[in-house]
Amino acid sequence: MEVLVNKWKVAFFFSFILFLISSFLLVFLALDNGTSYTYLKVSLDEQVSSNKVLGNLIVKGGQEYTQKDLLHLLRLEYPKEFIVEEGDIIKMNANSFEFHQGKLVKVW
């Protein structure tokens, strides 16, 4: 009877230690993922802000070009890219150039 009780105690404490270790790891993973997500979100927000600034600079500097001029320049500079002209918008990858009356008004 004494041997059976000892086996039960060993199994219980082994399982309890395993439970504590796995709980600690789960808490650590949750904190790590939360921290990583926060840094990723801040980085993405900064990138979006930078893209808006650069887009505004492109619009100010590109006022002299018409839609046809910009389309021609993009095709010369990036001959292998898929560039689509849809009405007043030129799309190239994730970039879109919006025109109004033939003049560049927005880059997104």
C-alpha positions as CSV (number, residue, x, y, z in Angstrom):
1,M,0.0,0.0,0.0
2,E,2.9,2.3,0.8
3,V,4.4,1.9,-2.7
4,L,1.0,2.8,-4.3
5,V,0.7,6.0,-2.3
6,N,4.2,7.1,-3.3
7,K,3.6,6.5,-7.0
8,W,0.4,8.6,-6.7
9,K,2.3,11.4,-5.0
10,V,5.1,11.3,-7.6
11,A,2.6,11.4,-10.4
12,F,0.6,14.3,-8.8
13,F,3.7,16.5,-8.2
14,F,5.1,15.7,-11.7
15,S,1.7,16.7,-13.2
16,F,1.5,19.8,-11.0
17,I,5.0,20.9,-12.0
18,L,4.2,20.3,-15.6
19,F,1.0,22.4,-15.2
20,L,3.0,25.3,-13.6
21,I,5.6,25.3,-16.4
22,S,3.0,25.2,-19.1
23,S,0.9,28.0,-17.4
24,F,4.1,30.1,-17.2
25,L,4.8,29.6,-20.8
26,L,1.3,30.5,-21.9
27,V,1.4,33.7,-19.9
28,F,4.8,34.5,-21.4
29,L,3.6,33.9,-24.9
30,A,0.5,36.0,-24.4
31,L,2.6,38.9,-23.1
32,D,5.1,38.5,-25.9
33,N,2.4,38.5,-28.6
34,G,0.8,41.5,-27.1
35,T,4.1,43.4,-27.1
36,S,4.9,42.3,-30.6
37,Y,1.5,43.4,-31.8
38,T,1.8,46.8,-30.2
39,Y,5.2,47.5,-31.8
40,L,3.9,46.3,-35.2
41,K,0.9,48.6,-34.9
42,V,3.0,51.6,-34.0
43,S,5.4,50.8,-36.9
44,L,2.5,50.5,-39.3
45,D,1.0,53.8,-38.1
46,E,4.4,55.5,-38.6
47,Q,4.7,54.0,-42.1
48,V,1.2,55.2,-43.1
49,S,2.0,58.6,-41.9
50,S,5.2,58.7,-43.8
51,N,3.5,57.5,-47.0
52,K,0.9,60.4,-46.6
53,V,3.7,62.9,-46.4
54,L,5.5,61.5,-49.4
55,G,2.2,61.3,-51.3
56,N,1.6,65.0,-50.7
57,L,5.1,65.8,-51.8
58,I,4.6,63.8,-55.0
59,V,1.4,65.6,-55.7
60,K,3.0,69.1,-55.1
61,G,6.0,68.2,-57.3
62,G,3.9,66.4,-60.0
63,Q,1.4,69.2,-60.7
64,E,3.2,70.0,-64.0
65,Y,2.6,66.4,-65.3
66,T,-0.6,65.3,-67.0
67,Q,-2.0,61.8,-66.5
68,K,-0.6,60.7,-69.9
69,D,2.9,62.1,-68.9
70,L,2.9,60.3,-65.6
71,L,1.7,57.0,-67.2
72,H,4.5,57.3,-69.8
73,L,7.1,58.0,-67.1
74,L,5.9,55.1,-64.9
75,R,6.0,52.7,-67.9
76,L,9.5,53.9,-68.8
77,E,10.9,53.6,-65.3
78,Y,9.1,50.3,-64.5
79,P,8.7,48.4,-67.7
80,K,8.0,45.0,-66.1
81,E,5.3,46.3,-63.6
82,F,1.6,45.8,-64.2
83,I,0.3,49.4,-64.6
84,V,-3.4,49.9,-65.2
85,E,-5.2,53.1,-66.2
86,E,-8.8,53.2,-65.0
87,G,-10.5,56.5,-65.9
88,D,-8.8,59.2,-63.7
89,I,-6.8,56.7,-61.7
90,I,-3.5,55.0,-62.6
91,K,-2.7,51.8,-60.5
92,M,0.7,50.3,-60.1
93,N,1.1,47.5,-57.5
94,A,-0.2,49.0,-54.2
95,N,0.1,52.6,-55.4
96,S,-2.7,54.6,-57.0
97,F,-2.4,58.0,-58.6
98,E,-5.6,60.0,-58.8
99,F,-6.2,62.8,-61.4
100,H,-8.8,65.5,-61.7
101,Q,-9.0,67.2,-65.1
102,G,-5.7,65.7,-66.1
103,K,-3.8,66.9,-63.1
104,L,-2.5,64.8,-60.2
105,V,-4.5,65.4,-57.0
106,K,-3.8,62.4,-54.8
107,V,-1.4,59.5,-54.3
108,W,-2.5,56.6,-52.2
